[in-house]
Amino acid sequence: MTEPTHQPVAPQPAPLSATDDKLWASLAHFGGILWILPSLIIFLVLKDRGERTRVESKEALNWQITFLIVWILWQIVSGIVGGLFTLVGAGGVTILFGLVSFLLYAANLVFSILGGVRVQQGGSYRYPFAFRFIR
């Protein structure tokens, strides 16, 4: 008869302290300034170590995914429409498309900062509009 093999089990990481939980939760929002990567990393690495970090990083990540989809779609549309206007000699429209791109990114900055500040103050932040890809 064969003996059962025992796989080594990795020890569970220690839960975050309340202070660290709040810090990482707020950094998940503040990280939106750098787009999706900080929120994704915080969610994947720390979601099981702190309740607040799990909730807030998931919210921030859902917003960043939503924002990234909107940003990519806007770049495609503005590239096509801006290119058509340039072909017909109305290149000034491309400046308008560039302005809208800037305003989209500015909205991401504002919402990310608002989320981080709200969590730092002890609250929770829900973005005004975001698809809930991660539940």
C-alpha positions as CSV (number, residue, x, y, z in Angstrom):
1,M,0.0,0.0,0.0
2,T,1.3,3.5,-0.8
3,E,1.5,6.1,1.7
4,P,-0.4,9.3,1.1
5,T,1.8,12.1,0.0
6,H,1.6,15.3,2.0
7,Q,1.9,18.5,0.1
8,P,3.4,21.3,2.1
9,V,0.8,23.9,2.8
10,A,1.8,27.6,2.6
11,P,1.1,29.4,5.8
12,Q,-1.7,31.9,5.6
13,P,-0.5,35.5,5.6
14,A,-1.3,37.5,8.7
15,P,-4.4,39.7,8.6
16,L,-3.7,43.4,8.1
17,S,-3.9,45.6,11.1
18,A,-6.8,48.2,11.0
19,T,-4.3,50.9,10.2
20,D,-2.7,48.9,7.3
21,D,-6.2,47.8,6.1
22,K,-7.2,51.5,5.8
23,L,-3.9,52.4,4.2
24,W,-4.1,49.8,1.5
25,A,-7.8,50.4,0.9
26,S,-7.0,54.1,0.2
27,L,-4.0,53.3,-1.9
28,A,-6.2,51.2,-4.1
29,H,-8.2,54.3,-5.0
30,F,-5.2,56.7,-5.1
31,G,-3.5,54.2,-7.4
32,G,-6.0,55.0,-10.1
33,I,-3.8,58.0,-10.9
34,L,-1.5,55.4,-12.5
35,W,-4.4,53.6,-14.2
36,I,-5.4,50.0,-13.5
37,L,-2.2,48.3,-12.3
38,P,-2.0,49.5,-8.6
39,S,-5.7,48.6,-7.9
40,L,-5.2,45.2,-9.6
41,I,-2.1,44.4,-7.6
42,I,-3.6,45.5,-4.3
43,F,-6.8,43.5,-5.0
44,L,-4.9,40.3,-6.0
45,V,-2.3,40.4,-3.3
46,L,-4.2,41.8,-0.3
47,K,-7.9,41.1,-0.8
48,D,-7.9,38.1,1.7
49,R,-5.9,39.9,4.4
50,G,-8.3,42.8,5.1
51,E,-12.0,43.3,4.7
52,R,-11.8,47.0,4.0
53,T,-8.9,46.4,1.5
54,R,-11.0,43.8,-0.3
55,V,-14.1,46.0,-0.6
56,E,-12.3,49.2,-1.6
57,S,-9.8,47.6,-4.0
58,K,-12.6,45.7,-5.7
59,E,-14.5,49.0,-6.1
60,A,-11.4,50.8,-7.4
61,L,-10.6,48.0,-9.8
62,N,-14.2,47.9,-11.1
63,W,-13.9,51.7,-11.8
64,Q,-10.5,51.3,-13.5
65,I,-11.8,48.5,-15.7
66,T,-14.8,50.7,-16.6
67,F,-12.6,53.7,-17.2
68,L,-10.1,51.7,-19.4
69,I,-12.9,50.4,-21.6
70,V,-14.4,53.8,-22.0
71,W,-10.9,55.3,-22.7
72,I,-10.1,52.7,-25.4
73,L,-13.5,53.1,-27.1
74,W,-13.1,56.9,-27.0
75,Q,-9.6,56.6,-28.6
76,I,-11.0,54.4,-31.4
77,V,-13.9,56.6,-32.1
78,S,-11.9,59.9,-31.9
79,G,-9.2,58.4,-34.1
80,I,-11.7,57.4,-36.8
81,V,-13.9,60.5,-36.7
82,G,-10.9,62.8,-36.2
83,G,-9.2,61.2,-39.2
84,L,-12.2,61.7,-41.3
85,F,-12.5,65.4,-40.3
86,T,-8.8,65.8,-41.1
87,L,-9.3,64.3,-44.6
88,V,-12.1,66.8,-45.3
89,G,-10.0,69.7,-44.1
90,A,-11.6,70.3,-40.7
91,G,-8.6,69.3,-38.6
92,G,-9.6,71.6,-35.7
93,V,-12.1,69.0,-34.6
94,T,-9.2,66.8,-33.5
95,I,-8.4,69.4,-30.9
96,L,-11.8,69.0,-29.5
97,F,-11.3,65.2,-29.4
98,G,-8.0,65.7,-27.6
99,L,-9.7,68.0,-25.0
100,V,-12.4,65.3,-24.4
101,S,-9.6,62.7,-23.9
102,F,-7.9,65.0,-21.3
103,L,-11.3,65.6,-19.5
104,L,-11.8,61.8,-19.3
105,Y,-8.4,61.3,-17.7
106,A,-9.1,64.3,-15.4
107,A,-12.3,62.6,-14.3
108,N,-10.3,59.5,-13.5
109,L,-7.9,61.6,-11.4
110,V,-10.7,63.3,-9.5
111,F,-12.7,60.2,-8.7
112,S,-9.5,58.3,-7.7
113,I,-8.4,61.1,-5.3
114,L,-11.9,61.4,-3.9
115,G,-12.0,57.7,-3.2
116,G,-8.7,57.7,-1.5
117,V,-9.5,60.7,0.6
118,R,-12.9,59.3,1.6
119,V,-11.3,56.0,2.7
120,Q,-8.6,57.8,4.6
121,Q,-11.3,59.7,6.5
122,G,-12.8,56.4,7.6
123,G,-15.6,56.1,5.1
124,S,-16.1,54.1,2.0
125,Y,-16.3,55.3,-1.6
126,R,-18.5,54.2,-4.5
127,Y,-17.8,55.6,-7.9
128,P,-20.7,57.5,-9.5
129,F,-20.8,55.0,-12.4
130,A,-18.9,51.8,-12.8
131,F,-19.8,48.4,-14.1
132,R,-19.4,45.7,-11.5
133,F,-17.2,43.2,-13.3
134,I,-15.8,41.8,-10.0
135,R,-18.4,41.0,-7.4
